């Protein structure tokens, strides 16, 4: 059973999964700014997950 404290962690885990999938989907033709944004999203998701833990 989920508690109200599990919800932010689950959301952070989903965001990290999505951010990592986005980063993985980029190929060599991705612009440097696109790659930078994807990396920033992953880092933000990791930070959110650490706070939700």
mmCIF file as Biopython writes it, N, C-alpha, C and O atoms, coordinates in Angstrom:
data_model
#
loop_
_atom_site.group_PDB
_atom_site.id
_atom_site.type_symbol
_atom_site.label_atom_id
_atom_site.label_alt_id
_atom_site.label_comp_id
_atom_site.label_asym_id
_atom_site.label_entity_id
_atom_site.label_seq_id
_atom_site.pdbx_PDB_ins_code
_atom_site.Cartn_x
_atom_site.Cartn_y
_atom_site.Cartn_z
_atom_site.occupancy
_atom_site.B_iso_or_equiv
_atom_site.auth_seq_id
_atom_site.auth_asym_id
_atom_site.pdbx_PDB_model_num
ATOM 1   N N  . UNK A ? 1  ? 0.838  -1.183 0.000   1.0 0.0 1  A 1 
ATOM 2   C CA . UNK A ? 1  ? 0.000  0.000  0.000   1.0 0.0 1  A 1 
ATOM 3   C C  . UNK A ? 1  ? 0.884  1.248  0.000   1.0 0.0 1  A 1 
ATOM 4   O O  . UNK A ? 1  ? 1.822  1.357  0.790   1.0 0.0 1  A 1 
ATOM 5   N N  . UNK A ? 2  ? 0.579  2.170  -0.879  1.0 0.0 2  A 1 
ATOM 6   C CA . UNK A ? 2  ? 1.340  3.416  -0.965  1.0 0.0 2  A 1 
ATOM 7   C C  . UNK A ? 2  ? 0.889  4.381  0.111   1.0 0.0 2  A 1 
ATOM 8   O O  . UNK A ? 2  ? -0.292 4.463  0.448   1.0 0.0 2  A 1 
ATOM 9   N N  . UNK A ? 3  ? 1.840  5.096  0.633   1.0 0.0 3  A 1 
ATOM 10  C CA . UNK A ? 3  ? 1.513  6.164  1.561   1.0 0.0 3  A 1 
ATOM 11  C C  . UNK A ? 3  ? 1.696  7.488  0.842   1.0 0.0 3  A 1 
ATOM 12  O O  . UNK A ? 3  ? 2.202  7.531  -0.279  1.0 0.0 3  A 1 
ATOM 13  N N  . UNK A ? 4  ? 1.283  8.562  1.489   1.0 0.0 4  A 1 
ATOM 14  C CA . UNK A ? 4  ? 1.446  9.873  0.859   1.0 0.0 4  A 1 
ATOM 15  C C  . UNK A ? 4  ? 2.917  10.225 0.672   1.0 0.0 4  A 1 
ATOM 16  O O  . UNK A ? 4  ? 3.254  11.090 -0.137  1.0 0.0 4  A 1 
ATOM 17  N N  . UNK A ? 5  ? 3.791  9.559  1.416   1.0 0.0 5  A 1 
ATOM 18  C CA . UNK A ? 5  ? 5.227  9.821  1.282   1.0 0.0 5  A 1 
ATOM 19  C C  . UNK A ? 5  ? 5.830  9.083  0.106   1.0 0.0 5  A 1 
ATOM 20  O O  . UNK A ? 5  ? 6.898  9.462  -0.375  1.0 0.0 5  A 1 
ATOM 21  N N  . UNK A ? 6  ? 5.168  8.032  -0.368  1.0 0.0 6  A 1 
ATOM 22  C CA . UNK A ? 6  ? 5.663  7.266  -1.511  1.0 0.0 6  A 1 
ATOM 23  C C  . UNK A ? 6  ? 5.413  7.988  -2.829  1.0 0.0 6  A 1 
ATOM 24  O O  . UNK A ? 6  ? 6.151  7.790  -3.795  1.0 0.0 6  A 1 
ATOM 25  N N  . UNK A ? 7  ? 4.387  8.816  -2.874  1.0 0.0 7  A 1 
ATOM 26  C CA . UNK A ? 7  ? 3.995  9.451  -4.125  1.0 0.0 7  A 1 
ATOM 27  C C  . UNK A ? 7  ? 5.099  10.346 -4.698  1.0 0.0 7  A 1 
ATOM 28  O O  . UNK A ? 7  ? 5.400  10.220 -5.885  1.0 0.0 7  A 1 
ATOM 29  N N  . UNK A ? 8  ? 5.717  11.243 -3.923  1.0 0.0 8  A 1 
ATOM 30  C CA . UNK A ? 8  ? 6.804  12.054 -4.494  1.0 0.0 8  A 1 
ATOM 31  C C  . UNK A ? 8  ? 7.974  11.186 -4.971  1.0 0.0 8  A 1 
ATOM 32  O O  . UNK A ? 8  ? 8.581  11.483 -6.000  1.0 0.0 8  A 1 
ATOM 33  N N  . UNK A ? 9  ? 8.288  10.134 -4.244  1.0 0.0 9  A 1 
ATOM 34  C CA . UNK A ? 9  ? 9.387  9.249  -4.659  1.0 0.0 9  A 1 
ATOM 35  C C  . UNK A ? 9  ? 9.040  8.547  -5.971  1.0 0.0 9  A 1 
ATOM 36  O O  . UNK A ? 9  ? 9.883  8.440  -6.862  1.0 0.0 9  A 1 
ATOM 37  N N  . UNK A ? 10 ? 7.804  8.072  -6.088  1.0 0.0 10 A 1 
ATOM 38  C CA . UNK A ? 10 ? 7.397  7.400  -7.324  1.0 0.0 10 A 1 
ATOM 39  C C  . UNK A ? 10 ? 7.432  8.367  -8.507  1.0 0.0 10 A 1 
ATOM 40  O O  . UNK A ? 10 ? 7.847  7.996  -9.605  1.0 0.0 10 A 1 
ATOM 41  N N  . UNK A ? 11 ? 7.002  9.588  -8.283  1.0 0.0 11 A 1 
ATOM 42  C CA . UNK A ? 11 ? 7.038  10.598 -9.344  1.0 0.0 11 A 1 
ATOM 43  C C  . UNK A ? 11 ? 8.480  10.908 -9.733  1.0 0.0 11 A 1 
ATOM 44  O O  . UNK A ? 11 ? 8.784  11.062 -10.916 1.0 0.0 11 A 1 
ATOM 45  N N  . UNK A ? 12 ? 9.363  10.998 -8.752  1.0 0.0 12 A 1 
ATOM 46  C CA . UNK A ? 12 ? 10.772 11.269 -9.030  1.0 0.0 12 A 1 
ATOM 47  C C  . UNK A ? 12 ? 11.412 10.102 -9.787  1.0 0.0 12 A 1 
ATOM 48  O O  . UNK A ? 12 ? 12.233 10.311 -10.680 1.0 0.0 12 A 1 
ATOM 49  N N  . UNK A ? 13 ? 11.034 8.886  -9.430  1.0 0.0 13 A 1 
ATOM 50  C CA . UNK A ? 13 ? 11.560 7.715  -10.146 1.0 0.0 13 A 1 
ATOM 51  C C  . UNK A ? 13 ? 11.078 7.702  -11.587 1.0 0.0 13 A 1 
ATOM 52  O O  . UNK A ? 13 ? 11.850 7.400  -12.496 1.0 0.0 13 A 1 
ATOM 53  N N  . UNK A ? 14 ? 9.805  8.027  -11.805 1.0 0.0 14 A 1 
ATOM 54  C CA . UNK A ? 14 ? 9.281  8.080  -13.177 1.0 0.0 14 A 1 
ATOM 55  C C  . UNK A ? 14 ? 9.978  9.160  -13.988 1.0 0.0 14 A 1 
ATOM 56  O O  . UNK A ? 14 ? 10.306 8.947  -15.155 1.0 0.0 14 A 1 
ATOM 57  N N  . UNK A ? 15 ? 10.205 10.317 -13.378 1.0 0.0 15 A 1 
ATOM 58  C CA . UNK A ? 15 ? 10.881 11.405 -14.088 1.0 0.0 15 A 1 
ATOM 59  C C  . UNK A ? 15 ? 12.315 11.010 -14.438 1.0 0.0 15 A 1 
ATOM 60  O O  . UNK A ? 15 ? 12.786 11.298 -15.539 1.0 0.0 15 A 1 
ATOM 61  N N  . UNK A ? 16 ? 13.003 10.359 -13.517 1.0 0.0 16 A 1 
ATOM 62  C CA . UNK A ? 16 ? 14.371 9.916  -13.802 1.0 0.0 16 A 1 
ATOM 63  C C  . UNK A ? 16 ? 14.372 8.900  -14.934 1.0 0.0 16 A 1 
ATOM 64  O O  . UNK A ? 16 ? 15.225 8.969  -15.820 1.0 0.0 16 A 1 
ATOM 65  N N  . UNK A ? 17 ? 13.442 7.965  -14.924 1.0 0.0 17 A 1 
ATOM 66  C CA . UNK A ? 17 ? 13.344 6.991  -16.019 1.0 0.0 17 A 1 
ATOM 67  C C  . UNK A ? 17 ? 13.117 7.691  -17.352 1.0 0.0 17 A 1 
ATOM 68  O O  . UNK A ? 17 ? 13.751 7.355  -18.353 1.0 0.0 17 A 1 
ATOM 69  N N  . UNK A ? 18 ? 12.211 8.664  -17.362 1.0 0.0 18 A 1 
ATOM 70  C CA . UNK A ? 18 ? 11.909 9.391  -18.591 1.0 0.0 18 A 1 
ATOM 71  C C  . UNK A ? 18 ? 13.100 10.217 -19.059 1.0 0.0 18 A 1 
ATOM 72  O O  . UNK A ? 18 ? 13.395 10.272 -20.253 1.0 0.0 18 A 1 
ATOM 73  N N  . UNK A ? 19 ? 13.779 10.853 -18.121 1.0 0.0 19 A 1 
ATOM 74  C CA . UNK A ? 19 ? 14.945 11.674 -18.470 1.0 0.0 19 A 1 
ATOM 75  C C  . UNK A ? 19 ? 16.063 10.807 -19.034 1.0 0.0 19 A 1 
ATOM 76  O O  . UNK A ? 19 ? 16.717 11.191 -20.004 1.0 0.0 19 A 1 
ATOM 77  N N  . UNK A ? 20 ? 16.285 9.648  -18.436 1.0 0.0 20 A 1 
ATOM 78  C CA . UNK A ? 20 ? 17.322 8.749  -18.935 1.0 0.0 20 A 1 
ATOM 79  C C  . UNK A ? 20 ? 16.956 8.190  -20.306 1.0 0.0 20 A 1 
ATOM 80  O O  . UNK A ? 20 ? 17.824 8.023  -21.163 1.0 0.0 20 A 1 
ATOM 81  N N  . UNK A ? 21 ? 15.679 7.902  -20.513 1.0 0.0 21 A 1 
ATOM 82  C CA . UNK A ? 21 ? 15.227 7.421  -21.824 1.0 0.0 21 A 1 
ATOM 83  C C  . UNK A ? 21 ? 15.429 8.499  -22.887 1.0 0.0 21 A 1 
ATOM 84  O O  . UNK A ? 21 ? 15.851 8.213  -24.008 1.0 0.0 21 A 1 
ATOM 85  N N  . UNK A ? 22 ? 15.124 9.737  -22.519 1.0 0.0 22 A 1 
ATOM 86  C CA . UNK A ? 22 ? 15.330 10.847 -23.455 1.0 0.0 22 A 1 
ATOM 87  C C  . UNK A ? 22 ? 16.805 10.967 -23.818 1.0 0.0 22 A 1 
ATOM 88  O O  . UNK A ? 22 ? 17.148 11.108 -24.992 1.0 0.0 22 A 1 
ATOM 89  N N  . UNK A ? 23 ? 17.668 10.911 -22.826 1.0 0.0 23 A 1 
ATOM 90  C CA . UNK A ? 23 ? 19.099 11.021 -23.066 1.0 0.0 23 A 1 
ATOM 91  C C  . UNK A ? 23 ? 19.583 9.868  -23.939 1.0 0.0 23 A 1 
ATOM 92  O O  . UNK A ? 23 ? 20.390 10.071 -24.846 1.0 0.0 23 A 1 
ATOM 93  N N  . UNK A ? 24 ? 19.101 8.673  -23.672 1.0 0.0 24 A 1 
ATOM 94  C CA . UNK A ? 24 ? 19.499 7.497  -24.445 1.0 0.0 24 A 1 
ATOM 95  C C  . UNK A ? 24 ? 19.030 7.575  -25.893 1.0 0.0 24 A 1 
ATOM 96  O O  . UNK A ? 24 ? 19.650 6.993  -26.784 1.0 0.0 24 A 1 
ATOM 97  N N  . UNK A ? 25 ? 17.952 8.283  -26.123 1.0 0.0 25 A 1 
ATOM 98  C CA . UNK A ? 25 ? 17.404 8.359  -27.479 1.0 0.0 25 A 1 
ATOM 99  C C  . UNK A ? 25 ? 18.168 9.323  -28.385 1.0 0.0 25 A 1 
ATOM 100 O O  . UNK A ? 25 ? 17.999 9.300  -29.604 1.0 0.0 25 A 1 
ATOM 101 N N  . UNK A ? 26 ? 18.996 10.160 -27.796 1.0 0.0 26 A 1 
ATOM 102 C CA . UNK A ? 26 ? 19.747 11.125 -28.601 1.0 0.0 26 A 1 
ATOM 103 C C  . UNK A ? 26 ? 20.884 10.417 -29.328 1.0 0.0 26 A 1 
ATOM 104 O O  . UNK A ? 26 ? 21.514 9.506  -28.791 1.0 0.0 26 A 1 
ATOM 105 N N  . UNK A ? 27 ? 21.132 10.849 -30.547 1.0 0.0 27 A 1 
ATOM 106 C CA . UNK A ? 27 ? 22.232 10.257 -31.302 1.0 0.0 27 A 1 
ATOM 107 C C  . UNK A ? 27 ? 23.281 11.317 -31.624 1.0 0.0 27 A 1 
ATOM 108 O O  . UNK A ? 27 ? 23.219 12.439 -31.120 1.0 0.0 27 A 1 
ATOM 109 N N  . UNK A ? 28 ? 24.220 10.959 -32.447 1.0 0.0 28 A 1 
ATOM 110 C CA . UNK A ? 28 ? 25.350 11.844 -32.751 1.0 0.0 28 A 1 
ATOM 111 C C  . UNK A ? 28 ? 24.924 13.120 -33.465 1.0 0.0 28 A 1 
ATOM 112 O O  . UNK A ? 28 ? 25.681 14.090 -33.501 1.0 0.0 28 A 1 
ATOM 113 N N  . UNK A ? 29 ? 23.727 13.132 -34.032 1.0 0.0 29 A 1 
ATOM 114 C CA . UNK A ? 29 ? 23.282 14.333 -34.734 1.0 0.0 29 A 1 
ATOM 115 C C  . UNK A ? 29 ? 22.587 15.330 -33.815 1.0 0.0 29 A 1 
ATOM 116 O O  . UNK A ? 29 ? 22.214 16.418 -34.254 1.0 0.0 29 A 1 
ATOM 117 N N  . UNK A ? 30 ? 22.409 14.975 -32.547 1.0 0.0 30 A 1 
ATOM 118 C CA . UNK A ? 30 ? 21.757 15.894 -31.605 1.0 0.0 30 A 1 
ATOM 119 C C  . UNK A ? 30 ? 22.638 17.123 -31.397 1.0 0.0 30 A 1 
ATOM 120 O O  . UNK A ? 30 ? 23.862 17.021 -31.312 1.0 0.0 30 A 1 
ATOM 121 N N  . UNK A ? 31 ? 22.002 18.263 -31.318 1.0 0.0 31 A 1 
ATOM 122 C CA . UNK A ? 31 ? 22.760 19.493 -31.104 1.0 0.0 31 A 1 
ATOM 123 C C  . UNK A ? 31 ? 23.339 19.511 -29.690 1.0 0.0 31 A 1 
ATOM 124 O O  . UNK A ? 31 ? 22.789 18.891 -28.780 1.0 0.0 31 A 1 
ATOM 125 N N  . UNK A ? 32 ? 24.444 20.221 -29.512 1.0 0.0 32 A 1 
ATOM 126 C CA . UNK A ? 32 ? 25.024 20.317 -28.168 1.0 0.0 32 A 1 
ATOM 127 C C  . UNK A ? 32 ? 24.044 20.880 -27.140 1.0 0.0 32 A 1 
ATOM 128 O O  . UNK A ? 32 ? 24.045 20.448 -25.988 1.0 0.0 32 A 1 
ATOM 129 N N  . UNK A ? 33 ? 23.219 21.827 -27.540 1.0 0.0 33 A 1 
ATOM 130 C CA . UNK A ? 33 ? 22.262 22.403 -26.589 1.0 0.0 33 A 1 
ATOM 131 C C  . UNK A ? 33 ? 21.198 21.377 -26.207 1.0 0.0 33 A 1 
ATOM 132 O O  . UNK A ? 33 ? 20.746 21.355 -25.062 1.0 0.0 33 A 1 
ATOM 133 N N  . UNK A ? 34 ? 20.799 20.539 -27.137 1.0 0.0 34 A 1 
ATOM 134 C CA . UNK A ? 34 ? 19.810 19.489 -26.845 1.0 0.0 34 A 1 
ATOM 135 C C  . UNK A ? 34 ? 20.400 18.475 -25.875 1.0 0.0 34 A 1 
ATOM 136 O O  . UNK A ? 34 ? 19.737 18.045 -24.931 1.0 0.0 34 A 1 
ATOM 137 N N  . UNK A ? 35 ? 21.642 18.101 -26.112 1.0 0.0 35 A 1 
ATOM 138 C CA . UNK A ? 35 ? 22.328 17.172 -25.221 1.0 0.0 35 A 1 
ATOM 139 C C  . UNK A ? 35 ? 22.476 17.775 -23.827 1.0 0.0 35 A 1 
ATOM 140 O O  . UNK A ? 35 ? 22.280 17.092 -22.822 1.0 0.0 35 A 1 
ATOM 141 N N  . UNK A ? 36 ? 22.822 19.050 -23.775 1.0 0.0 36 A 1 
ATOM 142 C CA . UNK A ? 36 ? 22.973 19.722 -22.482 1.0 0.0 36 A 1 
ATOM 143 C C  . UNK A ? 36 ? 21.651 19.751 -21.712 1.0 0.0 36 A 1 
ATOM 144 O O  . UNK A ? 36 ? 21.626 19.497 -20.508 1.0 0.0 36 A 1 
ATOM 145 N N  . UNK A ? 37 ? 20.553 20.061 -22.411 1.0 0.0 37 A 1 
ATOM 146 C CA . UNK A ? 37 ? 19.241 20.072 -21.757 1.0 0.0 37 A 1 
ATOM 147 C C  . UNK A ? 37 ? 18.871 18.687 -21.223 1.0 0.0 37 A 1 
ATOM 148 O O  . UNK A ? 37 ? 18.327 18.567 -20.125 1.0 0.0 37 A 1 
ATOM 149 N N  . UNK A ? 38 ? 19.162 17.657 -21.992 1.0 0.0 38 A 1 
ATOM 150 C CA . UNK A ? 38 ? 18.854 16.296 -21.558 1.0 0.0 38 A 1 
ATOM 151 C C  . UNK A ? 38 ? 19.685 15.919 -20.332 1.0 0.0 38 A 1 
ATOM 152 O O  . UNK A ? 38 ? 19.178 15.292 -19.402 1.0 0.0 38 A 1 
ATOM 153 N N  . UNK A ? 39 ? 20.945 16.297 -20.334 1.0 0.0 39 A 1 
ATOM 154 C CA . UNK A ? 39 ? 21.802 16.022 -19.175 1.0 0.0 39 A 1 
ATOM 155 C C  . UNK A ? 39 ? 21.318 16.775 -17.936 1.0 0.0 39 A 1 
ATOM 156 O O  . UNK A ? 39 ? 21.324 16.235 -16.830 1.0 0.0 39 A 1 
ATOM 157 N N  . UNK A ? 40 ? 20.903 18.015 -18.129 1.0 0.0 40 A 1 
ATOM 158 C CA . UNK A ? 40 ? 20.372 18.802 -17.016 1.0 0.0 40 A 1 
ATOM 159 C C  . UNK A ? 40 ? 19.097 18.182 -16.467 1.0 0.0 40 A 1 
ATOM 160 O O  . UNK A ? 40 ? 18.865 18.200 -15.258 1.0 0.0 40 A 1 
ATOM 161 N N  . UNK A ? 41 ? 18.268 17.634 -17.352 1.0 0.0 41 A 1 
ATOM 162 C CA . UNK A ? 41 ? 17.036 16.985 -16.902 1.0 0.0 41 A 1 
ATOM 163 C C  . UNK A ? 41 ? 17.358 15.750 -16.054 1.0 0.0 41 A 1 
ATOM 164 O O  . UNK A ? 41 ? 16.723 15.516 -15.026 1.0 0.0 41 A 1 
ATOM 165 N N  . UNK A ? 42 ? 18.336 14.972 -16.485 1.0 0.0 42 A 1 
ATOM 166 C CA . UNK A ? 42 ? 18.738 13.788 -15.714 1.0 0.0 42 A 1 
ATOM 167 C C  . UNK A ? 42 ? 19.258 14.213 -14.345 1.0 0.0 42 A 1 
ATOM 168 O O  . UNK A ? 42 ? 18.896 13.619 -13.330 1.0 0.0 42 A 1 
ATOM 169 N N  . UNK A ? 43 ? 20.100 15.229 -14.314 1.0 0.0 43 A 1 
ATOM 170 C CA . UNK A ? 43 ? 20.654 15.692 -13.038 1.0 0.0 43 A 1 
ATOM 171 C C  . UNK A ? 43 ? 19.556 16.215 -12.115 1.0 0.0 43 A 1 
ATOM 172 O O  . UNK A ? 43 ? 19.571 15.940 -10.915 1.0 0.0 43 A 1 
ATOM 173 N N  . UNK A ? 44 ? 18.620 16.956 -12.659 1.0 0.0 44 A 1 
ATOM 174 C CA . UNK A ? 44 ? 17.499 17.476 -11.860 1.0 0.0 44 A 1 
ATOM 175 C C  . UNK A ? 44 ? 16.652 16.329 -11.320 1.0 0.0 44 A 1 
ATOM 176 O O  . UNK A ? 44 ? 16.205 16.368 -10.174 1.0 0.0 44 A 1 
ATOM 177 N N  . UNK A ? 45 ? 16.436 15.322 -12.133 1.0 0.0 45 A 1 
ATOM 178 C CA . UNK A ? 45 ? 15.646 14.170 -11.697 1.0 0.0 45 A 1 
ATOM 179 C C  . UNK A ? 45 ? 16.375 13.403 -10.594 1.0 0.0 45 A 1 
ATOM 180 O O  . UNK A ? 45 ? 15.751 12.940 -9.640  1.0 0.0 45 A 1 
ATOM 181 N N  . UNK A ? 46 ? 17.675 13.272 -10.724 1.0 0.0 46 A 1 
ATOM 182 C CA . UNK A ? 46 ? 18.460 12.604 -9.674  1.0 0.0 46 A 1 
ATOM 183 C C  . UNK A ? 46 ? 18.385 13.381 -8.369  1.0 0.0 46 A 1 
ATOM 184 O O  . UNK A ? 46 ? 18.261 12.792 -7.295  1.0 0.0 46 A 1 
ATOM 185 N N  . UNK A ? 47 ? 18.459 14.684 -8.461  1.0 0.0 47 A 1 
ATOM 186 C CA . UNK A ? 47 ? 18.361 15.526 -7.257  1.0 0.0 47 A 1 
ATOM 187 C C  . UNK A ? 47 ? 16.988 15.399 -6.617  1.0 0.0 47 A 1 
ATOM 188 O O  . UNK A ? 47 ? 16.876 15.308 -5.394  1.0 0.0 47 A 1 
ATOM 189 N N  . UNK A ? 48 ? 15.948 15.392 -7.434  1.0 0.0 48 A 1 
ATOM 190 C CA . UNK A ? 48 ? 14.592 15.255 -6.907  1.0 0.0 48 A 1 
ATOM 191 C C  . UNK A ? 48 ? 14.414 13.895 -6.224  1.0 0.0 48 A 1 
ATOM 192 O O  . UNK A ? 48 ? 13.764 13.791 -5.184  1.0 0.0 48 A 1 
ATOM 193 N N  . UNK A ? 49 ? 14.995 12.868 -6.819  1.0 0.0 49 A 1 
ATOM 194 C CA . UNK A ? 49 ? 14.896 11.542 -6.221  1.0 0.0 49 A 1 
ATOM 195 C C  . UNK A ? 49 ? 15.626 11.488 -4.891  1.0 0.0 49 A 1 
ATOM 196 O O  . UNK A ? 49 ? 15.149 10.862 -3.944  1.0 0.0 49 A 1 
ATOM 197 N N  . UNK A ? 50 ? 16.774 12.135 -4.812  1.0 0.0 50 A 1 
ATOM 198 C CA . UNK A ? 50 ? 17.529 12.162 -3.556  1.0 0.0 50 A 1 
ATOM 199 C C  . UNK A ? 50 ? 16.734 12.885 -2.469  1.0 0.0 50 A 1 
ATOM 200 O O  . UNK A ? 50 ? 16.751 12.471 -1.309  1.0 0.0 50 A 1 
ATOM 201 N N  . UNK A ? 51 ? 16.048 13.947 -2.833  1.0 0.0 51 A 1 
ATOM 202 C CA . UNK A ? 51 ? 15.228 14.682 -1.859  1.0 0.0 51 A 1 
ATOM 203 C C  . UNK A ? 51 ? 14.005 13.883 -1.425  1.0 0.0 51 A 1 
ATOM 204 O O  . UNK A ? 51 ? 13.546 14.005 -0.289  1.0 0.0 51 A 1 
ATOM 205 N N  . UNK A ? 52 ? 13.488 13.076 -2.322  1.0 0.0 52 A 1 
ATOM 206 C CA . UNK A ? 52 ? 12.282 12.304 -2.024  1.0 0.0 52 A 1 
ATOM 207 C C  . UNK A ? 52 ? 12.588 11.044 -1.214  1.0 0.0 52 A 1 
ATOM 208 O O  . UNK A ? 52 ? 11.683 10.412 -0.667  1.0 0.0 52 A 1 
ATOM 209 N N  . UNK A ? 53 ? 13.845 10.693 -1.144  1.0 0.0 53 A 1 
ATOM 210 C CA . UNK A ? 53 ? 14.230 9.447  -0.439  1.0 0.0 53 A 1 
ATOM 211 C C  . UNK A ? 53 ? 14.055 9.572  1.057   1.0 0.0 53 A 1 
ATOM 212 O O  . UNK A ? 53 ? 14.331 8.624  1.792   1.0 0.0 53 A 1 
#
